[in-house]
């Protein structure tokens, strides 16, 4: 099956492509049936994650699926999926008394302000002594952030038990729970399953990438991507910086030009393919 593969000799290959070629070489001696079985097995693993991308970059018809039926869809006619391009909106941050997770706090406050602004004309927002957002609007935000893992969704929801109206502190609480959780917490792993850990990490990376993109706009700089990976990973600063450089480098290789930013449609396949690295 692999005898007629074209030679890549002389080509400059990215690390991800080199890994693919190495894997192909390992199975080159197997029968066609065994190779087909391995391909089907690997394809099944990534099916849910690829659906995550397409749902994130959804058409207006798909977006309607996540909206409450009781709210007219035309209210949201000018909104876009967070995974699509958004204009950066700069607003002053609310001062608060959070003593920990300062970077996350500022991001949460900024996102919450934008959500309040987005839903102010609707019944999903209350402007009383404190700005309040209906849980339906918060769920919509989560779904727009490429949320597809049921356990991850349950974790976010369980952090706000029986809540209908959410203030900025509640929103912060849900984001902290998303940041701190790992696959061991979710799946109660009795042994170290590297694949499960990486797949869950991909869910977190895509989720937080969309969150940061909603705050800053389309095309994240190295500094903004660093924030995404810090929120998704429990790694040392130098390790995170190496990941940032890797993602930017791979994106530049694929687009054929050197830029200091990365967009969601470039980041998402790299994150998913990193499962095998």
Secondary structure, DSSP 8 states (H G I E B T S, - for coil): --TT----TT----HHHHHHHHHHHHHTTS-HHHHHHHHHHHHHHHHHHHHHHHHHT--HHHHHHHS-TTS-GGGGTT---TTS---------------S-HHHHHHHHHHHHHHHHHHTTSTTEEESSSEEEEHHHHHHHHHHTT---HHHHHHHHHTTTT-SEE-HHHHHHHHHHHHH--HHHHH--SS--HHHHHHHHHHHHHHHHHHHHHHH-SSEEHHHHHHHHHHH----HHHHHHHHHHHHHHHHHHHTS--SEE-HHHHHHHHHHGGG-
